[in-house]
Amino acid sequence: MLARLYRAVARTMLVPILAVISALLAGSLIILFAGFNPLVAYAALIDGAFGSFYSISETVLRSIPFIIIGLGVVISFRAKMFNIGGEGQFYAGAIIAAWLGVSLGGLPMLLLIPLILLLSFVGGGVCGFLPGYLRARFGASEIVTTVMMNTIVLQFVSYLVTGPMQEPRRFFPESQEIADTAKLPVIFQGTRLHAGLVLALLLVIVCYIFLFKTVKGYQLRVVGSNSTAANFAGINVRRNIIHAMVLSGGMAGIAGGLEVLGITWKLFQRLSPGYGYSAIAVALLARKHPAGVILTGLLFGSFATGANMMQRSESIPSVLVNVLQAFIIFFIVAYGPFEDYIYGRLGLSDSLKKGEPA
């Protein structure tokens, strides 16, 4: 039993770890080519992410959107749907949070915050529903339609913050600040870490239970594994495709709502540094498992926090972190065809296939 558990854990973690190590090595070459010392750069990156209690709190704070949107991507990937629209779905949730945070500011906090997050979920879910429906009904590529939705929502944000939702003085392209009753409480005084962390961890648990302990989650996974077999088994493939995209978009919408309620307190252009796109790497690196999203979300959160320190202290461009993220995606995909070979060389082959004792 212990041998089987060891093999299962090792098979789950080995390729992601190899991908991260390979990305750091490849990133070192880029840093050298740019004229900087990789050791100094990575030391500044680590110090910026974990060098103090405040840095750690910022790392965890920046991890929240990665974790929540990553969970949504995991759900869509499990149904074999490639949701590239997390960015637009994130902004859809942020729009609703900024609007309701101002217009319903007279409501008590215990009612207002859950209401805003619920409707943020709905907003992101609607943006996921449209590509899901087009895929289920007409066979349209969800990759194309989600990217198109991103463009539409981002342009709509630009219109809102320079028009109907612009702050009263009309000086800046941003919305009015939300009411105090809509702002998330801070967990630790002296930091910006808010109660959205608790919700993110709860969503990890809920997502795990949904995918692996419910009939609906089982159906989604069967559709993703073999849609033809699922159809013969009486599972409504089209309906499950739509449900997966709605849930995936809804998660991103919640992340957008939390960003407004917990950090920015207003809507503006470039609210997201690319959370929706980076969350794809978060889900891939987590091997499409909700629990793994916590660790990979923290990794990308540390990149986001450490990059600022790297630029401030060593004048190393923070965009190099984007290069690292791209390398991680590259290597996690590149190692895919060689997984069985790697596991076999390391003695981690599936015991059931080889007839070995568990």
C-alpha positions as CSV (number, residue, x, y, z in Angstrom):
1,M,0.0,0.0,0.0
2,L,2.8,2.4,0.9
3,A,4.6,1.5,-2.3
4,R,1.5,2.4,-4.3
5,L,1.1,5.7,-2.4
6,Y,4.7,6.6,-3.0
7,R,4.4,5.9,-6.7
8,A,1.2,7.8,-7.0
9,V,2.7,10.9,-5.3
10,A,5.9,10.7,-7.2
11,R,4.1,10.3,-10.6
12,T,2.0,13.3,-9.8
13,M,4.8,15.6,-8.7
14,L,7.8,14.5,-10.7
15,V,7.0,16.1,-14.1
16,P,5.8,19.5,-12.6
17,I,9.0,19.6,-10.6
18,L,11.1,18.8,-13.6
19,A,9.2,21.5,-15.6
20,V,9.9,24.2,-13.0
21,I,13.6,23.2,-12.7
22,S,14.0,23.1,-16.5
23,A,12.3,26.5,-16.7
24,L,14.7,28.0,-14.1
25,L,17.7,26.7,-16.0
26,A,16.4,27.9,-19.3
27,G,15.5,31.3,-17.7
28,S,19.1,31.5,-16.4
29,L,20.3,31.5,-20.0
30,I,17.9,34.3,-20.9
31,I,19.0,36.3,-17.9
32,L,22.7,35.8,-18.8
33,F,22.0,36.9,-22.3
34,A,20.3,40.0,-21.0
35,G,23.5,40.9,-19.1
36,F,22.5,39.9,-15.5
37,N,23.6,37.3,-13.0
38,P,21.0,34.5,-12.7
39,L,21.9,33.8,-9.1
40,V,21.5,37.4,-8.1
41,A,18.2,37.5,-10.0
42,Y,16.7,34.4,-8.3
43,A,18.0,35.5,-4.9
44,A,16.2,38.8,-5.3
45,L,13.1,36.9,-6.5
46,I,13.0,34.7,-3.5
47,D,13.7,37.6,-1.1
48,G,10.9,39.6,-2.6
49,A,8.5,36.7,-2.3
50,F,9.5,35.3,1.1
51,G,12.0,37.7,2.7
52,S,9.6,39.1,5.4
53,F,6.2,38.4,6.9
54,Y,4.8,41.2,4.7
55,S,6.4,39.7,1.6
56,I,4.9,36.4,2.4
57,S,1.5,37.9,2.9
58,E,1.8,39.7,-0.5
59,T,2.8,36.4,-2.1
60,V,-0.3,34.7,-0.7
61,L,-2.5,37.7,-1.7
62,R,-1.2,37.6,-5.3
63,S,-1.8,33.8,-5.3
64,I,-5.6,34.1,-4.7
65,P,-6.6,34.9,-8.3
66,F,-4.3,32.3,-9.6
67,I,-5.8,29.6,-7.3
68,I,-9.4,30.5,-8.0
69,I,-9.1,30.9,-11.8
70,G,-6.9,27.9,-11.9
71,L,-9.7,25.8,-10.3
72,G,-12.0,27.0,-13.0
73,V,-9.5,25.9,-15.7
74,V,-9.1,22.5,-14.0
75,I,-12.9,22.0,-14.3
76,S,-12.9,22.9,-18.0
77,F,-9.8,20.8,-18.7
78,R,-11.4,17.8,-17.0
79,A,-14.3,18.1,-19.5
80,K,-11.7,18.5,-22.3
81,M,-12.7,22.1,-22.8
82,F,-9.9,24.6,-23.3
83,N,-11.1,27.7,-21.6
84,I,-8.8,30.5,-22.7
85,G,-11.4,33.1,-21.6
86,G,-10.4,33.4,-18.0
87,E,-9.2,37.0,-18.5
88,G,-12.6,38.2,-19.8
89,Q,-14.5,36.2,-17.2
90,F,-12.3,37.8,-14.5
91,Y,-13.2,41.3,-15.8
92,A,-16.9,40.4,-16.0
93,G,-16.8,39.6,-12.3
94,A,-14.9,42.7,-11.6
95,I,-17.4,44.9,-13.4
96,I,-20.3,43.6,-11.4
97,A,-18.3,44.0,-8.1
98,A,-17.4,47.6,-8.9
99,W,-21.0,48.4,-9.9
100,L,-22.8,46.8,-7.0
101,G,-20.1,47.9,-4.5
102,V,-21.1,51.5,-5.3
103,S,-24.8,51.2,-6.0
104,L,-25.7,48.9,-3.1
105,G,-23.3,50.4,-0.6
106,G,-26.1,50.9,1.9
107,L,-26.6,47.2,2.5
108,P,-24.9,45.5,5.5
109,M,-21.6,43.9,4.9
110,L,-22.8,40.3,5.7
111,L,-25.4,40.6,3.0
112,L,-23.6,42.8,0.4
113,I,-20.3,40.9,0.0
114,P,-21.9,37.4,-0.5
115,L,-24.4,39.0,-2.9
116,I,-21.7,40.7,-5.0
117,L,-19.6,37.5,-5.1
118,L,-22.6,35.4,-6.2
119,L,-23.4,37.8,-9.0
120,S,-19.7,38.0,-10.0
121,F,-19.9,34.3,-10.4
122,V,-23.0,34.7,-12.6
123,G,-21.2,37.3,-14.7
124,G,-18.2,35.1,-15.3
125,G,-20.5,32.1,-15.8
126,V,-22.4,34.0,-18.6
127,C,-19.1,34.7,-20.4
128,G,-18.3,31.0,-20.1
129,F,-21.8,29.9,-21.2
130,L,-21.7,31.5,-24.6
131,P,-18.5,29.7,-25.8
132,G,-19.8,26.5,-24.2
133,Y,-23.1,26.7,-25.9
134,L,-21.5,27.5,-29.3
135,R,-19.2,24.4,-28.9
136,A,-22.1,22.1,-27.8
137,R,-24.6,23.3,-30.3
138,F,-22.5,24.1,-33.4
139,G,-19.1,22.6,-32.7
140,A,-17.4,26.0,-32.7
141,S,-13.9,26.0,-31.2
142,E,-14.0,27.2,-27.6
143,I,-10.4,28.5,-28.0
144,V,-11.5,31.0,-30.7
145,T,-14.7,32.0,-29.0
146,T,-13.2,32.5,-25.6
147,V,-10.4,34.7,-27.0
148,M,-13.1,36.7,-28.8
149,M,-15.0,37.1,-25.5
150,N,-11.9,38.4,-23.9
151,T,-11.6,41.1,-26.4
152,I,-15.2,42.1,-26.1
153,V,-15.2,42.3,-22.3
154,L,-11.9,44.2,-22.2
155,Q,-13.2,46.7,-24.7
156,F,-16.4,47.0,-22.6
157,V,-14.3,47.7,-19.5
158,S,-12.6,50.6,-21.4
159,Y,-15.9,52.0,-22.3
160,L,-17.3,51.8,-18.8
161,V,-14.4,53.4,-17.0
162,T,-14.4,56.3,-19.5
163,G,-18.1,56.6,-19.6
164,P,-21.0,55.4,-17.5
165,M,-18.9,54.1,-14.6
166,Q,-16.2,56.8,-14.6
167,E,-15.4,58.4,-11.2
168,P,-17.4,61.6,-10.5
169,R,-14.6,64.1,-11.2
170,R,-14.0,62.5,-14.6
171,F,-10.2,62.9,-14.1
172,F,-9.1,59.3,-14.3
173,P,-10.3,56.3,-16.4
174,E,-11.5,54.3,-13.4
175,S,-14.7,53.7,-11.5
176,Q,-15.8,55.3,-8.2
177,E,-14.4,53.6,-5.1
178,I,-16.8,51.0,-3.6
179,A,-18.5,51.5,-0.3
180,D,-16.7,50.5,3.0
181,T,-19.4,47.8,3.6
182,A,-18.3,46.1,0.3
183,K,-14.6,45.9,1.2
184,L,-13.3,42.6,2.4
185,P,-11.9,42.5,6.0
186,V,-8.1,42.1,6.3
187,I,-6.9,38.9,8.0
188,F,-3.7,40.3,9.5
189,Q,-3.3,43.9,10.4
190,G,-0.4,45.7,8.6
191,T,-0.9,43.6,5.5
192,R,-3.3,43.6,2.6
193,L,-4.2,39.9,2.9
194,H,-7.9,39.7,3.0
195,A,-10.6,37.2,3.7
196,G,-10.7,36.1,0.1
197,L,-8.0,33.6,1.1
198,V,-10.5,31.7,3.2
199,L,-12.9,31.6,0.2
200,A,-10.1,30.4,-2.1
201,L,-9.3,27.5,0.2
202,L,-12.9,26.6,0.6
203,L,-13.3,26.6,-3.2
204,V,-10.4,24.1,-3.5
205,I,-12.3,21.7,-1.2
206,V,-15.6,22.2,-2.9
207,C,-14.0,21.7,-6.3
208,Y,-12.3,18.5,-5.2
209,I,-15.6,17.1,-3.7
210,F,-17.5,18.1,-6.9
211,L,-15.1,16.5,-9.3
212,F,-14.3,13.3,-7.4
213,K,-17.2,12.7,-5.0
214,T,-20.3,13.7,-7.0
215,V,-22.2,12.1,-9.9
216,K,-22.0,15.4,-11.9
217,G,-18.3,15.6,-11.4
218,Y,-17.9,12.0,-12.6
219,Q,-19.9,12.8,-15.7
220,L,-17.7,15.8,-16.5
221,R,-14.6,13.6,-16.2
222,V,-16.1,10.9,-18.4
223,V,-17.0,13.4,-21.0
224,G,-13.4,14.7,-21.0
225,S,-12.0,11.2,-21.1
226,N,-14.2,9.8,-23.9
227,S,-17.2,11.7,-25.1
228,T,-18.3,8.9,-27.4
229,A,-18.4,6.4,-24.5
230,A,-20.1,9.0,-22.3
231,N,-22.8,9.4,-25.0
232,F,-23.4,5.6,-25.2
233,A,-23.6,5.5,-21.3
234,G,-26.5,8.0,-21.4
235,I,-24.5,11.0,-20.3
236,N,-25.7,14.3,-21.9
237,V,-22.4,15.4,-23.5
238,R,-23.6,18.8,-24.7
239,R,-25.1,19.7,-21.3
240,N,-21.9,18.7,-19.5
241,I,-19.8,20.8,-21.9
242,I,-21.9,23.9,-21.1
243,H,-21.9,23.2,-17.4
244,A,-18.1,22.9,-17.4
245,M,-17.7,26.2,-19.1
246,V,-20.2,28.0,-16.9
247,L,-18.5,26.7,-13.7
248,S,-15.1,27.6,-15.1
249,G,-16.2,31.1,-16.1
250,G,-17.9,31.5,-12.7
251,M,-14.7,30.8,-10.8
252,A,-12.9,33.4,-12.8
253,G,-15.8,35.8,-12.1
254,I,-15.4,35.3,-8.4
255,A,-11.7,36.0,-8.7
256,G,-12.5,39.3,-10.4
257,G,-15.0,40.2,-7.7
258,L,-12.4,39.5,-5.0
259,E,-9.8,41.6,-6.7
260,V,-12.1,44.6,-6.6
261,L,-13.6,44.0,-3.1
262,G,-10.2,43.1,-1.5
263,I,-7.4,45.1,-3.2
264,T,-8.3,47.7,-5.8
265,W,-11.7,48.9,-4.5
266,K,-12.5,50.2,-8.0
267,L,-12.5,49.1,-11.6
268,F,-9.9,50.3,-14.2
269,Q,-8.2,49.1,-17.3
270,R,-5.4,46.6,-16.9
271,L,-6.8,45.5,-13.5
272,S,-5.4,42.0,-14.3
273,P,-1.7,41.5,-15.1
274,G,-2.8,38.4,-17.1
275,Y,-4.3,36.2,-14.4
276,G,-6.6,34.5,-16.8
277,Y,-3.8,33.4,-19.1
278,S,-1.3,32.5,-16.3
279,A,-4.0,30.4,-14.7
280,I,-3.8,28.0,-17.6
281,A,-0.2,27.2,-16.6
282,V,-1.3,27.0,-13.0
283,A,-3.8,24.2,-13.9
284,L,-1.4,22.4,-16.2
285,L,1.4,22.4,-13.6
286,A,-1.1,21.2,-11.0
287,R,-1.9,18.2,-13.3
288,K,-5.5,19.3,-13.4
289,H,-6.0,18.5,-9.7
290,P,-7.7,21.0,-7.3
291,A,-5.2,20.3,-4.5
292,G,-2.2,20.9,-6.7
293,V,-3.6,24.3,-7.7
294,I,-2.8,25.6,-4.2
295,L,0.9,24.9,-4.6
296,T,1.2,26.1,-8.2
297,G,-0.9,29.2,-7.4
298,L,1.5,30.0,-4.7
299,L,4.4,29.5,-7.1
300,F,3.0,32.0,-9.6
301,G,2.1,34.3,-6.7
302,S,5.7,34.3,-5.6
303,F,6.8,35.1,-9.2
304,A,4.4,38.1,-9.2
305,T,5.6,39.4,-5.9
306,G,9.3,38.6,-6.3
307,A,9.5,40.2,-9.7
308,N,8.8,43.6,-8.2
309,M,11.7,43.2,-5.8
310,M,14.0,41.9,-8.5
311,Q,13.3,45.0,-10.5
312,R,13.6,47.5,-7.6
313,S,16.8,46.0,-6.0
314,E,18.7,44.7,-9.0
315,S,17.2,46.7,-11.9
316,I,16.4,43.4,-13.5
317,P,13.2,43.7,-15.7
318,S,10.2,42.1,-14.1
319,V,9.1,40.9,-17.5
320,L,11.7,38.1,-17.2
321,V,9.2,36.4,-14.9
322,N,6.8,36.2,-17.8
323,V,9.6,34.3,-19.6
324,L,9.8,31.8,-16.7
325,Q,6.1,31.3,-16.8
326,A,6.2,30.6,-20.5
327,F,9.1,28.2,-20.1
328,I,7.1,26.3,-17.4
329,I,4.2,25.9,-19.9
330,F,6.6,24.8,-22.6
331,F,8.3,22.1,-20.4
332,I,5.1,20.8,-18.8
333,V,3.8,20.1,-22.4
334,A,7.2,19.0,-23.7
335,Y,7.7,16.3,-21.0
336,G,4.2,14.9,-21.6
337,P,5.0,12.4,-24.4
338,F,8.0,11.1,-22.4
339,E,6.2,10.6,-19.0
340,D,6.0,6.8,-19.3
341,Y,9.6,6.6,-20.2
342,I,10.7,8.8,-17.3
343,Y,8.6,6.8,-14.9
344,G,9.9,3.5,-16.2
345,R,13.6,4.6,-15.8
346,L,12.9,5.7,-12.2
347,G,10.9,2.6,-11.3
348,L,7.7,4.5,-11.0
349,S,5.7,2.6,-13.5
350,D,2.1,1.8,-12.7
351,S,2.2,-1.4,-10.5
352,L,-1.2,-2.6,-11.8
353,K,0.1,-2.6,-15.4
354,K,3.2,-4.6,-14.5
355,G,1.6,-6.9,-12.1
356,E,3.8,-5.8,-9.2
357,P,2.5,-5.9,-5.6
358,A,1.0,-2.7,-4.3
